[in-house]
Amino acid sequence: MLLTEPPTSVGWAEVEGLRGAAMRLKRADMRNGGGYALRQADAQVKQAKMVLEAPCRPSSKPNLFGERAAAAAWVFNNAAFARHDVGEHLEAYRLWWLAIETVKSANNWPLAARIFGQQSRQHLAIGQPDKALADLSHAIEGDRRKELSGTDLAMLHALRARAYGKLGDEQATLTEIGEADKFMYSKSSPDDAADRPWISHYDVAHHQGDTGAALRALVGHGYRHRSAAIGLYEQALTGTADANERSGILVCGSLVWLHLTDGGVEIERGYTLGHDMLSRVERNGMMSRRVVDRITRMHNILDPARFRGPEADDLREHIVSTLSLIGP
C-alpha cells in the first residue's frame, strides 16, 4: 500500500513494500513495456524517496539501513529502465544516477553492478558503446570482494560483448562472448542468483539474446557471423518465458533484420517472424518506444523496389495496421 504522507519512521515492513514495488515494476515492464510500467513508476519512486528520508526504527534484524537503501535503489533502477524503454532518456539517466547514489549506502556491489549493467543497455541503444564499456568495466573490475555470481558476470560480459560489437572490434567481441558463456554455463549452481531477485530473470534465453545481439552488431560491420547470430536468436525465442514478452518481440525484430537485409537467405522465415512479432505486440498492447522503433525499422527494410509480391505486401499492411493500433 502506498504511503499517503511521509512516515515518521520506517522498518522492515516498508522495506518489503519497496521490494514488492520493484518486482511489480519489472514484471509490468517486461510483459507490457515501459509505458505500462510507468503508470505506477512515478508513485513508487516518490514512495521510495519518502522511505529513504525517514529515520529507521530500532530492529533486532541486522542492516535495516542498508537493506532500505538497496530496496529503494532497485525501485529507482527499474523505473529508470521503463523510462529508457519509452525513449525518455534524460529522465532515465537521472533515475539511474539516483539509483547509483542510493546503492552506495547499501554496501551491495552485485546490485550496483546490476544498475551499471542496465544503464549500459541505454548507452548501447542510443549509440554510445564507449560509455557502455565504461559502465561495464567499472561493474566488473569494481568487484574487489569477489561478490559477483556467475549469473552477474555472464550478464556483464555479454553486455561488454555487445559494446565491442557495436564498435566493430571482432576479436574483443568474441573474447567477451567466450567469457560470458563460461560464466553462464559453468556455474556451480544453476540458481546462484536466488538471493538477488533483481537479476533472477537473466536466464539462458536472455543470455542467448544478448550474445546474439553482439554477433548481430558485428554483422552490421560486415563480419560473417549472420548464421551464428540467427542460431542464438532462434534459441532465445524458443526459450523466452511468456512473462518476458517484450524480449520475445525484440528478438523477432532482430531476426527479421538478419533474414531480410543484404546477406539474408531465408526471406520466407523473415516474413513469418515479422508477422509473429506484430501479433505479439497486438496481443499484449505493448507500450515501448524500442518496440515501435523495431517495427519502423522493419518497415524501412521492406523496400517495395526489392521486396515484391503478396507476402511482402501482406507484411507491410500488417505493419501499418499494428502501428495504427499502438500509436506512434
Secondary structure by P-SEA (a helix, b strand, c coil): cccccccccccaaaaaaaaaaaaaaaaaaaccccccccccaaaaaaaaaaaaaccccccccccaaaaaaaaaaaaaaaaaaaaaaacaaaaaaaaaaaaaaaacccccaaaaaaaaaaaaaaaaaaccaaaaaaaaaaaaaacccccccaaaaaaaaaaaaaaaaaacaaaaaaaaaaaaaaaacccccccccccccccccccaaaaaaaaaaaaaaaaaacccaaaaaaaaaaaaaaaccccaaaaaaaaaaaaaaaacccccccaaaaaaaaaaaaaaaaacccccaaaaaaaaaaaaaccccccccaaaaaaaaaaaaaaaaacc
